[in-house]
Amino acid sequence: MKDNLVKTPKIIGFVSLLLLVMLIGSSALFAATLDTNSIVKGTIIEAFNQDPKVQRDTASGNMKVSPESFTNDTIDFLQKVSVYPLSLLGAALFLTLIGLITMKFNRGITAILFIIAGIASLFTLIPAILLFFAANKLFHKPEYTQPAVKKA
């Protein structure tokens, strides 16, 4: 009976763990290759040149920043800021892993760990929803088919 109670949350936990690993890997790869990505640089330069204020400053001759320096500064900023979502995803991954390990011993602690991991990964949406659903399943009391005390 106890195995059936943790089977669904365990599967959902493993799916969210897999999604978190994929998100961390792809986000880290994107952040690491951001400065060499020509598509990103071209997009930032194009957005910079399409800005009406930049067009006015260029027409009046008051342009102080080149598109290349603006692009380099923007990419540096994005690489520094990308540490924060990656660390939140790492914390959610760690809490999900600990929750999956402790699921057999204490369902309540696992549910709380899944909720905290869901909050940490809330900006990703799908793993967070799966973790909240698994925590909800773990908090439910089991439905017993037989009474605890037999009447004589």
Buried (B, 14 or more C-beta within 10 A) or exposed (E): EEEEBBEEBBEBBBBBBEBBBEBBEEBBEEBEEBBEEEEBBEEBBEBBEEEEEBEEBEEEEEEEEEBEEBBBEBBEEBEEEBEEBBEBBBBBBBBBBBBBEBBEEEBEBBBBBBBBBBBBBBEBEEBBBBBBBBBBBBBEEEEEEEEEEEEE
